[in-house]
Amino acid sequence: RNINLISSNEPQAGQIGLSWNSPTNGLAVSAIDFPLSLAVNVTNPEQTAKVIFYSLKEGDKDANIIATIAPAGLPQASAPWAKPTDAGAYKVYAEARGWNGQSAKSEELTMVVK
């Protein structure tokens, strides 16, 4: 006995998301702490094409890409932050991009590099 299911619905893209695993918000670091491990938990990793980690120094307009993990596909994405260019206050965040055009941004962590 065979059953064929015919549906007129297109497959729906699943929601993707990111949450920080490490480091913690408000962290103060110095040169000896680098490379610093960055890690996020990925919601629906099978729908996630890549995860991009960014840093934005206070007062700057443009963020710098720390690393790109592609394809993501795992429940956690991690990358080393080799070293920021200057001491100062930074916002660090990650962005996920999905196979079907979805995108999600993590919470912005504030860090001070001494």
Number of C-alpha atoms within 10 A of each C-alpha: 2 4 5 5 5 6 7 5 6 6 7 7 12 16 15 19 23 25 16 20 14 14 15 12 15 13 11 14 14 11 14 9 13 13 13 16 13 21 19 23 18 24 19 16 23 16 23 28 19 19 28 20 26 20 22 19 22 13 9 9 8 10 16 14 15 19 18 18 15 13 16 22 17 14 14 17 26 19 18 14 18 14 16 17 8 11 14 14 17 23 18 23 24 27 18 26 21 23 14 13 10 16 18 17 17 18 15 16 18 19 20 17 18 12
